[in-house]
Amino acid sequence: MDGRAMDGSGSDTLRTVYHASYRRLVAQLAAVVGGVSEAEDLVQEAFVRATAQRHRFETLDNPEAWVRTVALNLARSRWRRRRRATAIMLRLRASYVDAPPPSPDHVALVAALRRLPVEQREALVLFHVADLSVERIAADLRIPTGTVKARLARGRAKLAQYLGEIEPADTGAELSVRDLEHEMAVRGALSPVSPDGLPA
């Protein structure tokens, strides 16, 4: 919002208050929030709200104080959102840092999965990790249920073969695929699959 925009709309009271107090309010808010740019955003948003409540605004004894109060409330809301976001990020970072290293079984499983054709890997992950039914996978991928079952069967067979070559300690292929859900969530163990079927 700028002076020209205010000249084009709104009541005489709103225009008068805007022109008389905008710079003063920005200076006051800048001292509170520590920056002119953010202060301008807050004051402009407060005037937008005043425009939405124009009839009420015209009856106020001290409209400038009303705008200042709205702008300060907006600033407090931003601070609360930032604090919450910071707290969440710190918790997520702590969870990542404190996460135990992947077990040899998980490392072996990820390596084996990456050797599978993309269609088989996709079917295995959707079935075992995302816990989707064969019917749901078929619907999502727009393929027959028989094709999904075939990909699962071939993928399991290949996975067992690859795991047998690696010989991870005490690893059952299906159990490890189910256990992979947590590992993927924490570490993004599997690379995203690009349209050409290669890890992104």
FENKA-V786881 format. One record per residue. SS is DSSP state (2 for helix, 1 for strand, 0 for the rest). PSI is psi in degrees with one decimal (NA if undefined). Layout:
BEGIN
ss = <SS:SS>
psi = <PSI:PSI>
END
This chain:
BEGIN
ss = <0:0:2:2:2:2:2:2:0:0:0:2:2:2:2:2:2:2:2:2:2:2:2:2:2:2:2:2:2:2:2:2:2:0:0:2:2:2:2:2:2:2:2:2:2:2:2:2:2:2:2:2:0:2:2:2:2:0:0:0:0:0:2:2:2:2:2:2:2:2:2:2:2:2:2:2:2:2:2:2:2:2:2:2:2:2:2:2:2:2:2:2:2:2:2:2:2:2:0:0:0:0:0:2:2:2:2:2:2:2:2:2:2:2:2:0:0:2:2:2:2:2:2:2:2:2:2:2:2:0:0:0:0:2:2:2:2:2:2:2:2:0:0:0:2:2:2:2:2:2:2:2:2:2:2:2:2:2:2:2:2:2:2:2:2:2:0:0:0:0:0:0:2:2:2:2:2:2:2:2:2:2:2:2:2:2:2:0:0:0:0:0:1:0:0:0:0:0:1:0>
psi = <136.2:-178.1:-39.1:-39.4:-39.3:-33.2:-27.0:-10.2:168.2:171.6:168.7:-38.9:-45.7:-42.5:-41.3:-45.2:-40.5:-52.4:-32.9:-28.9:-8.3:-53.5:-40.3:-43.9:-40.4:-43.2:-41.2:-46.0:-34.9:-37.3:-28.9:-47.9:-13.8:11.3:140.1:-40.7:-47.7:-37.6:-41.6:-42.7:-44.3:-45.3:-41.8:-41.1:-38.2:-39.8:-33.8:-42.3:-34.2:-39.7:-39.2:-22.1:43.2:-43.3:-39.4:-40.8:-37.5:-18.3:-2.1:143.1:-34.7:80.5:-32.3:-40.3:-36.3:-46.2:-43.3:-42.9:-42.8:-44.5:-41.1:-39.6:-38.9:-41.0:-42.8:-39.6:-41.2:-42.2:-42.9:-43.0:-41.3:-40.7:-42.6:-43.9:-40.8:-43.2:-41.3:-44.4:-38.6:-39.6:-42.0:-41.6:-41.0:-39.5:-38.5:-45.1:-38.9:-5.2:137.5:154.1:152.7:142.8:160.6:-34.2:-42.5:-41.6:-43.8:-40.6:-44.3:-43.6:-40.8:-42.8:-38.8:-18.4:-14.2:152.3:147.6:-36.7:-40.1:-41.7:-43.7:-46.4:-43.6:-45.0:-43.4:-37.4:-49.0:-36.6:-50.9:-11.2:39.7:149.2:164.0:-41.4:-41.6:-41.2:-44.0:-42.1:-43.0:-38.9:-6.8:50.1:160.9:152.9:-33.3:-36.3:-40.3:-46.8:-39.0:-42.6:-39.9:-46.3:-46.4:-39.1:-42.3:-41.9:-45.5:-40.6:-44.7:-39.2:-47.7:-40.9:-33.8:-34.9:-38.4:-29.9:60.1:155.2:123.7:50.3:125.5:131.6:-47.1:-41.3:-42.5:-35.9:-40.1:-40.3:-20.0:-21.0:-47.8:-42.3:-41.9:-41.0:-38.8:-39.8:-7.0:50.4:-36.3:133.4:144.3:150.4:126.3:164.5:-25.4:3.4:4.2:152.4:135.9:NA>
END
